[in-house]
Amino acid sequence: MKVAILGAAGRMGRMLVSLAEERGMEVVAKVDLADGYDRTWEGAEVDAIVDFSFHSAVPGNISKAAEKGIAYVVGTTGLDAAEQAAVDAASAKIPVVQSVNYSLGVNLLLDLVEKAARTLGPGYDIEVVEMHHRHKKDAPSGTALMLAKAAAKGRGVDFASSAVFGRKGETGERTDDEIAIHALRGGSVVGDHTVMFAGEVERVELVHRAQDRRAFAAGALKAAEWAAGRACGLYTMRDVLGL
Ligand SMILES: NC(=O)c1ccc[n+]([C@@H]2O[C@H](COP(=O)([O-])OP(=O)(O)OC[C@H]3O[C@@H](n4cnc5c(N)ncnc54)[C@H](O)[C@@H]3O)[C@@H](O)[C@H]2O)c1
């Protein structure tokens, strides 16, 4: 299978290139702005594009992939509404897998969080805490948002009106329905997420710790294999995993 890796010089990109080669995939383009890398994947014969670059790079690349009928895996996070609209439009023409977290564990955790929120109910206050390495450019992480949305769904509350991003100053008492999200940054942490359900008499914590970027890279390459040749549409990692 022939893949192009976008953001190939980055932390994720380097891992993707080496893991793809280990899996016997042919990396036909290593695209990055850094010296020594390809400036484009166009011109190469490509079965799937795996994009872990920068949000502003996504619309142009995915639109060209849609014109050429190439499957696309979006790993890049922090897309704004217009950038996301370009992804949605492309998925009418090509198979697109998009997930803010390609690890098996986090995709399982989504189900567990939703179930915990539903089972424990309003007597348990929900707080999400994430920690990432000091170089991460967006906050909170896409994974923290996804986990908070799963908790909101389980609790039966509207995410947009219940989400609180950090706290400072005279915040007043916590309300029953709020779901607060806190972002910590430091060192080399690959990605930690805790969803906390704090009750009067007990506290439940569901924790995921990514120990190596291979957790994401392996999932994204699996998604590329799954997507190539599939019908057009916007899929998630849960579709790939059959969860
Ligand atoms: N979905 C997931 O499972 C998952 C996991 C980890 C990281 N991420 C996301 O992947 C992205 C990359 O993360 P990272 O830690 O590797 O970042 P990074 O900064 O180490 O790497 C990004 C690379 O993209 C390159 N780049 C920037 N603009 C580009 C462009 N226009 N064309 C081609 N290359 C370009 C940069 O030069 C850099 O080498 C981020 O959005 C991050 O949040 C997603």
The ligand as an ORCA input file, in Angstrom:
! r2SCAN-3c Opt
* xyz 0 1
  N      -5.271     12.326     16.298
  C      -4.314     11.861     17.106
  O      -4.338     10.696     17.570
  C      -3.140     12.762     17.399
  C      -2.107     12.335     18.243
  C      -0.991     13.186     18.413
  C      -0.955     14.430     17.780
  N      -2.011     14.820     16.998
  C      -2.013     16.078     16.247
  O      -1.148     15.937     15.130
  C      -0.609     17.220     14.788
  C       0.911     17.133     14.769
  O       1.384     16.838     16.061
  P       2.952     16.756     16.374
  O       3.069     16.601     17.854
  O       3.590     15.747     15.477
  O       3.391     18.237     15.966
  P       4.810     18.736     15.375
  O       4.779     20.207     15.515
  O       5.928     17.953     15.998
  O       4.752     18.305     13.833
  C       3.980     18.960     12.871
  C       4.774     18.991     11.579
  O       3.941     19.514     10.538
  C       4.734     20.354      9.736
  N       3.902     21.293      8.991
  C       3.390     22.475      9.410
  N       2.697     23.070      8.428
  C       2.769     22.230      7.366
  C       2.286     22.295      6.046
  N       1.595     23.355      5.604
  N       2.542     21.245      5.217
  C       3.276     20.191      5.633
  N       3.783     20.085      6.873
  C       3.523     21.099      7.736
  C       5.708     21.016     10.698
  O       6.867     21.490     10.003
  C       6.018     19.871     11.661
  O       7.162     19.140     11.253
  C      -1.156     18.196     15.833
  O      -2.310     18.801     15.315
  C      -1.501     17.281     17.007
  O      -2.480     17.822     17.860
  C      -3.083     14.006     16.795
*
